[in-house]
């Protein structure tokens, strides 16, 4: 065929046109919805940064400060949770937790589904071979006898390959890709939640152990006091009422110690479930230390746009993009579809001559389908796709708003808990002073033992309240870390499930 052949010229012109058409889609242009929350948080995390957390002006200096704050908060969980025991527990959970394992398997499932959908962009080439042996009766052959014929055939062909001229298959592939990316963000969200759950379980166990130590120390102190009261009662220095009241403090402390034994056992069981394996006793917290986390508060000037990095928000955005791609597929369904079927091969009555000269065969069968009447199904599918997109927009905005509230609540609670902790520490000091003075006044006969008992209970309750406040404060810091997305160095040390 020469270059002047009209068919060749038309083919050279149509080939790039078909290629360009196949690269196009009818998807609406994606535009991210505006941020449905304020640019700044309603409250600062601490009074120290209150002055720096005012709404920033839209100048280059403030933008640079916001960028610096983003960089300051871009940390991994090993940089936030500095307790070596907690780090080992988190690493074990990332390797063993079954819920996280299911999230990883969901990613593999979404990846496989994307590959299946993407395969429709390419022709499926199949090889086939057949052998037919047939006996023809004399009445059909026109001969006085019947004959037996054999027929061999082999070929390679393409069956019903759709030319994606209007981007229907490409839009479905885009939708499948966004679904796969959404599952990856779901895995990150599950990992972040798991890390926060382990940290909270670890802190709860540490606080219960601290409460157990307090109850045991109180029990020992009250047993010594009760022994002394028994001796004084034996010589008639105190009444039987004082002795009975002293015994109530002993039994109360003993009951608390036993209760915390059960709480600690339950805490260890909960931690083992999260880790996905029995927890080594050496990795359990010995006490309620203050070195569990290395970051105290939110960097000053951190904008609310940081929420766009949260895994659940990114997941909602990928689902929105997927719904947007489905609109393109629904639009393309209104236009004709062209499919190609073709084979090339060889046929022969003898196997030995199957691929010899003169046995070649080919077939080419293009088919075009134009939808004329579908009973409103195409319009309905487009309406469904657009409604799903609108739902995805609302869910995306709701994810941002929920994230903003979580951060705002944690920031407001952080300031409240800091003040509460300071007040609780002052209450413990005052209760201890009152308890010491009541004991001295009781020994001199100024007050009854009921005053000592009341002061002791107040001191004991104040110490318990301080531990509970410290636990709430540390749990709130974990919540803030999780609400802000937990840092975004996904590929840095300490953030991968393989560690």
Phi, psi and omega in degrees: 000126183275165180293342179274355181298129181300321180298320179294318180297315178297322179295319179295329179281318185285331184302307179293330178295315178296323180294317179295320178297321181291342179271354182265157174226169178251026179288142172297148178296127184283130175230123180294133178298149177297154182295118185274028180222171178291159181284335182236157180286149182290335181222145175282161179288328180217163178294337182293332182250013183298320182292330182275351186262013177292158180303131185274144174284156185273060175244173186293327181294317179292324177295321178294322178295321177296320178296321178294323178294321176300316180295325181292330182267356182280079187231158176267171185291333177291333177281338180270312179264101188267353179291120183300324179296315180295323178299318179293322178295318179295317179298319178296320181294321179296336179267334191242341187297132185287324178297318178293326178295321176296321178297321178294319179294327176295328175295315179299321178295315179295323177296318179295320178295324177295320179296322178297315181292320182294332180297338180290347177286344184242150178291141176268113182261124181236145173257141182221154176212146182213155176224128181235130175233125189223137175258124180255127180288164183297328182296334179270324183278340184075011179255162179286003181214160177276158179229158178242128181243147175240149183213124180248141180214138177218144182192169176233135184205169177244133184242119172052050176278121183274125172285116186277065185291329183249010171079018181297309182292322180295323177293319177296326177292319176300318180298318179294323178296317180293326175297320178296315179295326177295322177294326176296319177291328176296323177295317179297321179294319177295322179295317179296318178296321179296316179300316179295320179296318179295317179299316179294320178295322179295316179293321178297317177297318180296319180291322177295324175294323177295319177294324177295316177299319178297316180295321179293318177295319178295320178298315180297318180296318181288328175295319177296317180294322180294321177299318178294321179294322177300317180295318180291328177290327180296329180262005176083016181281334180230161182274170176293332177296317177299320179295317180294321178294322177295324180291328179298323179293324179294312183292327178294316178294322179295320178295320178296318180299319178293322180295319180289334173300315178293320179298319181295319178298319178293322178298320180293321178297317179296320179294321179295322178296318180292320180290330180086013180196160176302140183270130176296134181300333180289343180267358178282146182290129179288329180205182181265078183281172181258008185251030180286319183239148184259350181248126184277316187208180180286135176300143181295140175080011180291119184281164181286347176296348176299338180295336180293349178265355179295141182301319182291328176290318176297323177298315179297325179291319177296322177294326175295317177297323178296316178296325177295321178292326178298330177296319177299319178294321179293324176293317182295337181293343178284346187255165182297151173244137180240124179239149183240136173228127181206149178220154173219135184189207184215146179223140182203147176285351180231139181298324182293337181253019187296320185250021178279168180299139178092358180257001182292149178213152176209158176214145180220123186222087172285151181218130178245136180233123179245118180292125179253312181217119180238012179067026180085005183294319182294316178296321178296318179297320178295320178295320177297316181297318180292321178294320177298323177295318178296322176296318180296324176297314179297320179292323177296314179294322178295323179297320179292316180296319178296320178296318180299319180294319179301316180293314181299318178297318181294322179294316179296319181289330180298315179294318180296316181292327178295317177294321179295321179296318179297317178294322181292323176296319177294323179294321178297315180297317180292321180294322178294318178296319179294321180294317180296318180293322180295323177295319179295319180291327178292319181295329179272359179083009182286319181239161176278170180290341178297325177294319178296316181298317180295319179293322179294318179296321178296319179294317179296316179294324178295321178294319176297319179296324179295318178296318179296322179292319177297322178295315179298323180293316180289321176298324179293326177292323175295318179298319179295318177300316179291319182295330179273005178095357174070025185082157188229022175275072187299328184255008177274175183297140174087002182241359180259151183288347182281344181283000000 
